[in-house]
Amino acid sequence: MLVIALFIILLGIIVTVPAFLFLLKPDSDWVRWIKKIPEDATLDDTDILGFRIIGLLNIGVGAALIVGSILKIFVW
């Protein structure tokens, strides 16, 4: 049971790290590579806002995975 909880914590970290990339630098080369956007294409404010919303949602999912697993380890 502990191994599964630790794996879920690792999964939460893997989800959260790219989410911070989407949130903090939505016009970076990595985000363009992940979303398959050409380098010469310009991004509108709506695109950047959409990337930030995706980042916030993924941070929430990652935080829920991490906190849920920590609670499962120590409380239940």
C-alpha positions in Angstrom: 0.0 0.0 0.0 2.9 2.3 0.8 4.4 1.7 -2.7 1.2 2.7 -4.4 0.9 5.9 -2.4 4.5 6.8 -3.2 3.9 6.1 -6.9 0.8 8.4 -6.7 2.9 11.1 -5.1 5.5 10.8 -7.9 2.6 11.0 -10.5 1.4 14.1 -8.8 4.9 15.7 -9.0 5.1 14.7 -12.7 1.7 16.4 -13.3 2.6 19.5 -11.3 6.0 20.4 -12.8 4.8 20.9 -16.4 1.7 22.7 -15.0 4.0 25.3 -13.5 5.6 25.7 -16.9 2.2 26.3 -18.5 1.3 28.8 -15.8 4.5 30.8 -15.5 5.8 30.8 -19.1 2.9 30.1 -21.4 4.9 31.4 -24.5 8.0 29.3 -23.9 9.5 26.9 -26.4 8.6 23.9 -24.2 4.9 24.8 -24.2 5.0 25.3 -28.0 6.7 21.9 -28.4 4.1 20.2 -26.1 1.2 21.8 -27.9 2.8 21.4 -31.4 2.7 25.1 -32.2 5.2 26.3 -34.8 7.8 28.9 -33.6 6.8 31.5 -36.1 3.1 31.5 -35.1 2.0 34.3 -32.8 -0.1 33.5 -29.8 -3.1 35.7 -28.9 -4.0 36.6 -25.4 -6.8 34.1 -25.4 -4.3 31.3 -26.2 -2.0 32.4 -23.4 -5.0 32.6 -21.0 -6.1 29.1 -22.0 -2.6 27.8 -21.3 -2.7 29.4 -17.9 -6.0 27.9 -17.1 -4.7 24.5 -18.1 -1.8 25.1 -15.8 -4.0 26.0 -12.9 -6.2 22.9 -13.4 -3.2 20.6 -13.6 -1.7 22.1 -10.5 -5.0 21.4 -8.7 -5.0 17.8 -9.9 -1.3 17.3 -9.0 -1.9 18.8 -5.5 -4.9 16.6 -5.0 -2.9 13.5 -5.9 0.0 14.5 -3.6 -2.1 15.6 -0.6 -4.4 12.5 -0.9 -1.5 10.2 -0.9 0.2 11.9 2.0 -3.1 11.6 4.0 -3.4 8.0 3.0 0.1 7.3 4.3 -0.1 9.1 7.6 -3.8 9.3 8.6 -5.5 6.2 7.2 
